Amino acid sequence: MEKNEVMKTKSSESQVMDGSDIMKLVGNEAVFSNFVDHKFQELDIDKDGKLSVKELQPAVADIGVALGLPPQGSSPESDHIYSEVLQEFTHGKQEKVSKTEFKEVLSDILLGMAAGLKRDPIVLLRMDGEDLLEFVKSPAFEPEMLSLYSELELPDGSLKDYIIKAFEKLTVDQGMPPASDSWVMTNVVEPVVESCIGVSNEQPVTQETFLAEFKKVAESAAQRLKEQPVIVAHSENTFDGSGIKRLLSNKFELDKTLDSALKTIPRDRHGKMSKEYLRVALDVLAPSAGLPPIGAVDQMDKVIQEVCKMLDADDGKMVKEEEFKKLLTEILGSMMLQLEGNPVSVSTNSVVHEPLASSSTLLQPPSISEIMLYDVALLILTGWIMSSTFNQRKDHGLDQWTWMFSLDVDCYDPLDPIGNISVTYDIVRWTEDGYQARITIQNYYKYRHIEKLGWQLGWTWAANEVIWSMSGSFATQQGNCSAFKSEIPHCCKKNPIIVDLAPEAPPEKRLDGCCHGGLLAASAINPSKSSASFEMKVGNIRGNYTTHKPLNPTLMAPGPGYTCDEFIDTDPTTSLVIEGQRQEQVIRTWKSTCTYSTFLANNSPTCCVSLSTFYNPEVTPCNLCSCGCKLADNEAKSCIGLCTDHMCPLRVHWHIKKNYRNYWRVKLTVSNYNLGKNYSNWNLVVQHPGFSQQATVFSFNNTMLSTVGVPDEVALFWGLDFYNDALLQAEEKQVGSVTTEILLLKDVTSFTLSNGWAFPRRIYFNGENCEMPLPQTFPMLPNGSSREKPCNSHLSVLLLSIYLTYKTLNFWS
């Protein structure tokens, strides 16, 4: 399933809910701990430092409310889920729960919600009648409504019946919230129909009458929406097989996913499994393949039924584990082919009602400033998502409910899960009308750096502050300072943008930690240059040293991609003086954390991977259209000068050069096809199990990254100073490139040239994921081991195609 296409309305205000704010909440240890402390104290009635089953009941009830469940005792199905939520906390025992355990489970629940939103984001639309009015006045109104009229089958219906039925068929695309919602029907549709139509017994209703009367009613409905706007949660999911394709293209992830799915399948005494459990296994691995759970989408259930019938997967026979895995893989492959040809699209629109805002207390933060969320309703709306999912799937048992809380590994960069850029705002001393502040920007990302044109830090003043002077940086605009007559401030803007000084800045403008031209090195590459500092004198503050935190911090680097949470109070920054014998602290410290999203920064990948070996003359190129397609982008500015089939500005090539007795050698090359851009201080991350052994890198700097939960070793490469630390732009007939050879010691227990083991699992360039080729395209060993015997002649043409494709794929998996 691809990332949801966000619906673009003409005029309505919209907000995308993708779970990122929840991720920020859970990812900020100090704030999340404060949140947990507050909730734990509320629940711990006897103040013994632990929660009994009785004390946990309000928390379980609140989670149920956020999920949209009816009250406990209303139905066996919902009571079963309440019981399972409680067991998440107690682990099935009647023992008390410590604060640490409570925090872990609550974190898992919130992360599950965030994962669901990231996987299936929604758009919140504010329907205020503007789009509906625009539709009524557009040339499309008459033909669309006449077409809709022809679909209405109301032989004895009155004009009022026709109008109401037509409203039920309008969608958010026409600017109408779903009339199927009782509130919309009662408060919008029925009142305007009554006021405009009144009593009409005309039969039959002609299309001319329908068109004229509906236009009047729609205009009245638009006015009513203007007075009473409606919030609609909109989501669009398209299942086109791309998620399956990604899973099948990564044989290691596929094997791990299959093994995990098969753990839930019962076996007989001979270790065999019944084909009856194929759907159960498919349901377990559905999230990894970008598929909905079985029973959630009727169209997808039909696809599964057709594929299983075609592959004789429903005959109930007992098979060995390998045959079971093979069948499961063939089912996935067949589904992928069907979905690629006929994608399944699902769209939902639901009205978000106000009563939800007070229905749950556990998942509400104690205060907006404490939790750094844009709106208290965020978690409630997340609960709405969970409710929507549950309502679709409530008849399909506990396993389906558990799926909603499954963690999506894409929520974090698994190779750098806690990377961020922090902004520390220290008030160093008071001045006559304000204070002196020191701001420090620290890059904690291991391999993501900020290059030219450098960082830009912004915020909004909470009051009427001005910046009198700055050292180590400057504001890009002075703003309107006409209110000051004698001394003119450096910046009077309400929302200043601050940038770094250049290295050649004069001494009187400099201070320690400044003047790198906005560059921030990655922390694992050059920690001494991974931070920047500047000072400023802030004034025009009235009162007895009352200060307000700057609001809405932003970080551009220099383009989009970073999202910063609000500044929060934290322990004052301390420093050692008098040769470390005395500790001093600032007056006050505020901090903000900024995290990077590839989705916000780029609409498409920027690099791809190609492969070659000494044992096969064929080269596996980058996937066609890895970063775009020439036909669709012939005249676009993004088209690089040396246009290729992959259309990526960057290509990483992995060549297996030699295979010695105790070592093997790889040549690694990065090529720049971009005619207009150099990549200074570039870096490359490669995940490969071979790096668990000694590696000698000849022409790059390198280090091994510490990772948690990643099955393979991860190596970080970057250029040698003054030699190849800059990846130069391409010339008219030649690409820019940097290259090295790597000599790796063999681990005789794991090394093999078979099954794609010697190729990388994933590669990042400057922190961006590079598109890997599919395993079935990897260079093959010359022994023909991947060749398969022709399948029986009785197979259909479609089945023959599937059989050959996935037999070949199975060689690599």
N, C-alpha and C positions, 0 to 999 in steps of 0.2 A: 504494500500500500504506500503510495507516495504521500509526502507531506500535503496536508489539506490545502486545497486552493482557497485562499481567503476571498470570500465574496466581496465584490466591489460595488457598493451602492453609489448612486449619483450624489446624493446630498446628505444622507443619514450619517450621524456620527457613529463611529464604530471603535471597538477595542478588542484586540486579539488576546485571548486567554490561552497561553501555552505552557503554563506551569512554572515559568521562569522565576516568578516572585516567590513561589513556595520553595523552589530550589535555593533561592537566596536566603530565605528564612532558615531552612534546615542547615544550609552550608555555613552560616555565620554562627560559630560555636557559642560566642558570648551571648548573642541575642536569643538563640534558640534555648540555651540553658536557662536564661532568665524567664523565658516563656514557660518552660517546663516547671521551673521552681514555683511560679505563680499558680499554675494549674494543680500541681501536686499539693501545695499548701491548701488550696480550696477543697480538695478531695480528702485529705488526711484529717478526718474529723477528730480522731483520738490523739493526734499529734505524736504518734509513736515512730514516725519516720518511715512507715510502710503502709501500703494500701491493701486492705482486706478485700475479699470478693464483694462484700456489701458496699464498701467504700468505692469500689470500681464501677458499681452499677450506674451512677450518673454519667460517668465517662462513656460507658457502653451505650447508654440511651442517647447521648448527644451524637455519638458517631452514627447511630441508627438514623437519627433525624437528618444528619448531613447526607446520609445515603438515600434518603427519601423513603425509609421503611415506615410502615405503620407502627403504632405503639406496641410494646411487648405484650404478648398475650392475645394479639389480634388474629394471628394465623400461625399454623405450624411451620410454614416455610420461613416467615420472617423471624420467628423465635429460634429457628435453627441457626440463622445467620447471627442473631444476637449472641447465641451461645458460642459460636465460633469466634466472634470478636472478643468475647471474654477470655476464651482459651488462648487467643493470641497473647494476652497479657499474662495469664497464669500458667501457660504451657501445659494446660490440661490438669493442673494440680490445684489443690485448695489452699496452697501456701500464699502468704502475703507477698506483695510485689514491691521491690525496692524502687527508689527514684531512678536508679540507673536502668533497671529493666523497663520501667514505665517510659523513660525517655527513648529507649531503643525501639520499642514497639510503636510509639507515637511517631517517631522518625520514619519508620518503615511505612506506616499508613500514609503519612503526608507525601513521602517520596513516591509511593504507589499512585496517589492522586496526581502528583506532578507528572509522573511518567505517562499516565493516561492522557493528560492534557497535552503533553509534548507529542505523543503519538497521534492523538486526535484533537488538535486545538479547535477552539470554537471562536466565533466572532460575536461579540455583543453589539447589537444594532439598536440605536435609538430611533424608533419609527415616529417621526413627528409630522407626518402628512406631506412633507415636501416632495418626496419621491412619488407618492400616490397622485398628487396634483400634477406633477410633471408628466406622469403616465397618461392622465386624462387629457392633457393638452397636446400630447405628442401624436404624430401621424400614425403610430402603431396602435393607438387605442381602438379605432373603429374595426380594423381587420381582426385584431386579437379578440375583441369582445364578440364579434359576429361568429368567429370560430368557436368561442366558448359557448355561445348561444346554441349552436348546432349540436353541442354535446349534451345539453340539458334535456333530459327525458322526463318532462312533467306534463303529460297529456291533459290533465285536469288541473294543472297548477295555476294559481293566480299570479298577477304581476309581482306581488310581494314575495311569493314563493320563488319566482325566477330571480329576483334581485338578491335574496338571501343566499340562494344556491350559487349564484355567480360570485358573491363575496367569498364563499367557502372555497372556490377554485382559484382565487387570486393568491399570489405568493409574495414573498418579500421582494422578488425581482420587480414587481409592479408597485412596491412601496406599501403593501398591505400586510399587517401582522396576521398570523393564522386565525381565521374566524372559527376554527374548530375549538379554540380555547373559549371556555365559558365566560371568562371576564370580557374578552374582546367582543363576543357575541352580545352579551348583556349590556355593556357600557358603550359600545361603538356602533355595531351593525344594527341591532334592533331599534335603538333610539332614532337613528337617522332615517331608517326605512319608515318608521311610524310618522316622523315629522314631514317627510317628503312625499310619501306615497299615500298614507292614510288608508282609507278603505277603497279598494279597487277590485271589482269583480269581472273585469274584462277577460273574456276568453274567446278564442285563443289569443295568446299574447304574441303579437307580431314582432318581428325583429326590429322594425323601425321604432315601435313603442318601447321595447326593451332597451334599445341603444340610447334613446333620448332620456328615459327615466333613470337608467343606471348612471348616466353621466352626472345628473343632478345629485343623486344620492352619494356617488363617489366624491364629488366636490364637498358635500356636507361632511362626509366621513373624514376627509383630509383636514377640514377645519377642526373637527372634534379631536383628531389626533394631535393637532397643534396645541390644543388646550390640555390634552391628557396624553402625553407621549407614552409609548409602550416600548419596553425593553424586550428584544427578541434574541434568544441564543440560537445562532445558526452554525451548522457544521456540514461539511461535505467530505465524504470519504470515497475514494476511488480505488478499487482493488484491481490492479492491472498486471499483477504477477511480478512486479519489480522487487517486492520484498522477498518472494520465493527465489528470484534470480540471485539476489544478493546472498541469501543463505546458501544456495547451491554452489555459488562461486567461491565460497570460502570453506574448503573441505574440512578444515580443523574445527571451525565453528559448527559445521553441519554434524560432524561426528560427535562433538560435545552435546549438541542439542538432541540428537537421536538417543544417545546414551541416557541423557536426563529423562527423556520421554519414556524410555523403556523401563525405567525404574518403577513406574507405576503399574506396569502390566504383569498380571499373574502368569505363572508358568506351571506346567505339569511336572511330574517327577522326572521327566526326561529333559526338562529345560525348554520345552517347546511352548509356543504361544498361539492362541487362537486368533484367526483373522478378524473375529468379531471385535477385537480390541483395537483395530487399526484406527477407527474414528476417535477412540479415547486418546491414543497416542498423538493423533493429528491435532486434537484439541489442545493438548499440553504444549506442543511446539508452535501453535498458531501465532503467539506474539512474536516469536523469533522470525517467522516467515511473513510478517506483516499481514496476517489474516485475522478475521474476526473469529471469536469462539463459535463452535458449532451451535446452531440454534439462534444466533443473534441476527443473521441476515438471510432471509429466505432464498434470495438469488444465489448466494454462495453455497447454501446447503444443496441446491439443485446441481451446481457444478460438481460438488463432491460426490453426490449420488451418481451422476453420469460417469465420472471418472472411475469410481469404485466398480460400477457395473461393467465398464469396458475392460478393466483389469482383473475381473473375477475376484475382487477383494471381499466380497460378501458371502463366500461359500462356507465360511465357518471352519475351514480346515486348520489343523494344527501344523505350524511350521517352526523351523529353527530360527534362532535370533537373527542370523545373517539374512535369511530369506525375508523375515519380518521387516528388517531395516531396508532391504532392497525394495520391497513392495511400497513401503512408506515413501522412499525417495522417488519411485516411479509415479506414485500418486501426486507428489508435489510437482514433479516435472510436467505431468499431464495437465495439472491445474494451471501451471504457469503458461503453457502453450494456449490453453483455452482463454485465459484471462488476457493474454497479450492480444489475441484476436478480438475478444469481446469483453472489454472491461466492465466491471459491475460498479455502478455509482449509487451511493446512498446519500440522501440529503435530509436533514431534519431541521425543523424550526419549532422552538418552544418559547412561550412567554415566561419571563422571569418575574415572579410576583413578589411584592414587598414583604409578605408575612415570613418569608424564609429568613429575613435578616435577623430575626430575634428567636429563631427556633432552636438554635444550637449554641451552647456556651463553651464547650470544650474546644471546638475548633475556631473560636473567635479569640483574637489577641486581647490582652487587657487594655492596651491603648495603641493607637496608630503609631505614635512616635516610638513606642517600645519595640514594636515588631517590624517597623520599616516597610510596611505594605502600603500600596497606594490607596487601598480602600479596605475597610473591615469586611466588605462583602466578598472579597477575593476568595477566602476559604469557603464561604457559604456557596458561592457560585461553583467552586470546585465540587462541593457536596451536591450541587444540582447536576453536575456532569455525572457523578457517581449514581445519582438517583435515576437519571435518564438511562444510563447503562443497565442499572438493575431492573428498571421497569421493562426494558426490552427482553431481559434474560431471566426473570424471576422464576420461570417455570423449568429452568434447566439445572437446578441443583447447586450445591456448594462449590463444586470445582469451578463453575462459571463465575461465581462471586469472587473466589480467590484470584481469578485472572485479573480482576480489576486492580488488585494490589500488587501485581507482579512488577518488579522493577525492570525498567528499560535501561540497558547498558548505555544507550545513547544519551541519557540524561547528563552524564559527565563525560569528559574526555578520559577514558580509562587509563591512558598513559600519563595523565597529569590531573588527577581528580580534584585536587584542592588548589589548583593554580588560580591566581587572581591578581589584580592590581589594587593596592590599598592607598587611600589618600588620608593622611593624618594632618589635622588642623590644630595647631598648638597656639594658645594665647600665652605669649611669653611675658608680657608686662603691660600695665595700664599706661595710657597716655592722657593728655589733658582732656580730650574729647572722645577717647576710644581706647584702642589697644594696638600693640605690636604683635603680629602673628607670623608664625613660621609654618609653611605647608610643605609636607614631604610626600612625594609620590614614589611608592616602592613596587617594583615588578616582581611578583612571586611566581610568575609562570616560568616553567623550566626551559621551554624552548620557543615561546612566543615573545617576540620583541617588538618595539615600536621603532620604525625606521623613518627616513625622511618622508614627509616634511615635519615629522615630530608630533608630540602630544599637544593637545589643546584641552585645558581644564576650564570648566565653566560652572556657575551656580547662580542662584537668584538670592539677592539680599532679602532678609525677612522684614527689615525696616527701611530707613533712609540712609544706610551706610554709604560712604564713599571711600575710595582708596587714595590717601594723600600721597604716598610714595611707594616704590617697590625696589627691591634688590634681587638680582638673579633671574628676573623675568619681567614681562611687561604685559599690560592689557592691550588688546588689539584695537580697541576704540576708546576714545576719551569720554564720549557722550556729552550731554548737555550740562555744563558746569556754570551756567549763567547766574545761578543763585549765589555764587561765591565771588566777592568783589576784590579782596586783597590777595590772598593765597589761593591759587587755582589747583584743585586736586588732580592727581594723575588720571583718575577714572571716576566718572559719576554715573555710569550705567547701572541700571537695576540688575542686569544679568551680564556681568563682565565675562570675557573670554581671555584666559591667561595663557601665554606661550613662553617657551624657554628662550633665553638669550643664546646667541651664537658663541662658539668657542673664542672668537676674537673680540668679545665684548671688553670695554675698557675696565680697568681695575676698580674704579669707584662704583661700578654697577654690579660687581661680582660678589659672590660669597661661596662658602664651601658647599659643594654638591650641585652647583648650577652650571649652566652654560655649556650644554652638550648639543645644542641645536634641536632639542626635543627628543633626542634619541634615548631609548631605554633598552639596555641589553637584557637578554634572557638570563634568569638567575643561575641556571646551570652552566652557562657559558662564560659570563663575565660578571660575577656578583658585585664587583666594585663599581660597575657602571650601570647597575640595574635600578638605581634610584636617582631622584632629582629633588632639589629643595629650592625654595625661594622665600623671601620675607616681604611683608607689606605692613604699612601703617594704616590702620582702619580708623575712620573718624566719623563725625557727625552723629554720634550716639548720645542721646539725651538721657538724663537720669543718673543714678548712682551706680555706674559701672554695670548696667544691665545689658547683657549681650544676648543675641539670638543666633542660633545656628544657621549658617547658610542653607538654603533649600535647593532641592532638585539638582544635585551635582551631576555633571555630565563629563564624559571623557571621549574625545575624538582622537584617533591615532593613525593618520589624521582623518580618516573616513569613519563611517559608522561601524558598529559591531559590539561596542561596549555598553553595558547597562550598569549604572551605579545606584546603590541603595542610598537612602537618606543618611546624613550624618547622625551619629549617635554619641552620647556621652560615654567616655571610657576612662580608665585610670590615667591620671596625668602622666605625660612623658617625663622620664627622669634621665639624668646624665651625671657622670662622675667628674669632679673637679679636684683641684689640689692633689694631682698625681694619684687620683683614684681613692683618696681618703675621705672625700665628702660627697654625698649624693644630694643633688638639687632637682627640683621638679618645676614644671611650668604651672601656670595658674589653672588652666583648663585644657582638656584635649577632647576633640571630636574626631570620629573616624567614619569613613565610608569605604565600602568594598565594591570594586568594579569587576564584572565578569564578561567574558567574550562569548559571542554567539556567531558561529559561522553562518547560520541562517540569516541573521540580521545583516551581516557584512557582505555576503556574496549570494547571488542567485544561482550560480553554477560553479562547479569545481574549477580550479586553476592549474591543476597539474595531473599528469597521468603516468602510468608505468608500462614499460615494455621489457621484454625478456629475451634472452638468447643463451646458447650453450655451445661448448666445444664439440658436443657429440651429435648435434643436429644443425644442419645448415639453415633451417628455417628460423626466422625471427618472429616472435609473437609481438605484434605491434600494440600500441595503445588501442583501446576500444574505439570503434567508430563513434564519432560525436561525443567523446568523453566530456568535453567542455562546451559543446555547441555544435551546430551543423552549418556547413558552408552554404547550403541551399537556402537555409532559413536566415542566414546572417550575412548574405553576400555584401551588403552595403553598410553593415553596422560598424561602428567605430571599434567594437571589441575584436573585430577580425584582425589577427596579427598579420604582419607583413608577409611572412612565409606561411601561407595558409596550408594546413595539413588536414588529413582526414579526421584527426582527433580534435583539432581546433583549440588545443591547450597552449597557453604561453610557455609552459614548462613541461619538460619530459624527463623522467628519471629512468635510466636504463640499467638493468641488473644483468650482467653477463657472467655465467659460470665459465671461468677460463681454463682451469686445470684441476685435475684430480690426482693428488699424490698419495703415497702410501699412508702417511700420517697427517697430511694437511690437504686442504683444498683452497683454491684461489678464485676470488671474485673481482671483477672490474665494475666499479660503480661510477656512472656518469650522469651529470645533471646538465640538460641543454636548455638554453633560453632562446625561444623563438620570437621574442618580443623585440620589435625594431626600436621601441621608444622607452625602454626601461631597463636600468641596471638593478641588480639585487645585491645591495651592500649588506655585509654581515649576515649572509644567508645561513640557514641551518637545515639539516635533514635528520629525520628520525626514522629508524628502521627497526621493525619488530621481527625477530627471527630466532629460533631456538639455537642456531649455531653460535650465537654470541655468548652462550653459557660457557664456551671454551675460550682459551687464549686466542686473541685476535691481534694481528699486527696491521696497522693502517699506515700506508706509506705517504700519502699526500694531503690528508685532512687531519685536523684535530679531532679527537673523539673522547667520549666518556660513556660509561654505562649508567642508565637511569634506574633508580630504585622504583619499583612498582609493586602494587598490592593487588592481587586477584587477577593478574595478567599471566597467562600460561607460558609465554615465551619471553626471552630476554629482549631488552630494548636498548639500542645503541643510538647515541646522538653524535652527529658529525657537523663540523663547521670548518670554514677555510682557515688557512695559515695566514697570519698577518703579512701584508705587503706582497703576498704571493698569489693566493687565490681566494682571498676573503670577499672579493666582489665578483659576482656572476654577471659578466658584461652582456649588454644587449646584443642582439643579432645584427649582422651586417646584411647587405642586400643578398648575398649568395652564401652566407656562412652563419651558422648559429653560434651564439656564445655558449661556452661550456666550461665546466670544472670536472675533474676526474681523479680517481684514486684506485689503487688496487688494495685488496684486503686478503691477508693470508690467515686462514682459520685452522686451528687444531681440530682434528676429528675426534668425536666421541663415537667409538666403535659400536656402542649400544644403540645409537639413534641415527647416525649419519646414513643417508641413502640418496641416490639420485632418482629414485622412483617416486611416483605419486606426488610429484611437485614439492617434496620436502625441502629441497635446496633453494626454493624461491621465497621471497619475503611474504610475511603475513599481512603487513600493512606498512605504508610509507607516508610520512608527513613532510611537506616542504614549508618552512616558516610557519609551522603549526597547522597548515591546511592539509586535510586528507587528500591523498592522490588516488585517482581511480585505478583500481587493479584490473588486469585482464581476467577473463573467466578461466577456471582451471582446465576446461576441455580444450582450450587453445594453447596451453603450455607446450613448450618444445618437448617432444616425446623421445624416449630412449629408442635406439634403432633396432630393438629386438621384436617389435611388432606385438608386444604384450598387450597393447590396448586394442588390438584388432579383435573383433567379435565374429563368431560364425553368423552366417545369414539366418534371419529368423524364419519360422515356418511360413509357407506360402498362404496359409489360411488367414494370416493376420491382415487386417485392413490396412490401407495406405496410411491412414493417420496413426494407427498403432505401430506400424513399421517405422515411421518417422520417430515416434516417441521412443520406441525400443532402441533404435540405433543411437539416438542422441544420448539417452540416459545410460545405456550400457557403456558408452564411451566415457560419460561423466563419472560412472561408478569406478572406473579405473583410477581416477584421480581422488576419489573420496574413500 
